[in-house]
């Protein structure tokens, strides 16, 4: 999630709450007016590339399944199905309630399959795994998470961990049409754990400040084809499986 000033975050939150009240009413009449939930209009921008029916998505950083979701519109209006991966147990349970058509996996994604659990700062939309960034960057992120979301505290909890490759190996099926990755600075380890030689989503939408490192983790199989915001990039493989 992008860092927003408290006022901007508050305005965005009010809009989300307003939309949540109206969204199901409008959807009942076939309208998607309040169904674009992604931050920075990422879902609208994605339509240029994946506006087709019955696709398959993976969204890592599922949060509650609705807030700033990049996959919701495609599930609701194009019949997509997919995986919502969320590390924080309470948020994963909200995913299950809010997105009953999606398969919800309550784990943190890591690089190494031998890692079975990991500690995470449970900061709702801005939850993060300590150690992925410098101490100064983490302190700034934690301060912003508390301020913009009005959190009384940010507990550090231990959650189950696995690699994306393990999840996809167990699940089987066709390669994903879209992998949406928003894990607050931990995107490189997540991609290292995908095993790009065996699992290669057609498109990867990644929030990152480390694009060269992201592309290196993907071992030359992807290239950036669009930039949706100052740190949201769309990558496409030229070597589909």
Secondary structure by P-SEA (a helix, b strand, c coil): cccccaaaaaaaaaaaaaaaaaaaaaaaaccccccccccccccccccccccccbbbbbbccccccccccccccccccccccbbbbbccaaaaaaaaaacccbbbbbbbbbccccccbbbbccccccccccccccaaaaaaaaaaaaacccccbbbbbbbbbbcaaaaaaaaccccccbbbbbcccaaaaaaaacccccccccccccccccaaaaaaaacccccccccccccbbbbbbcccc
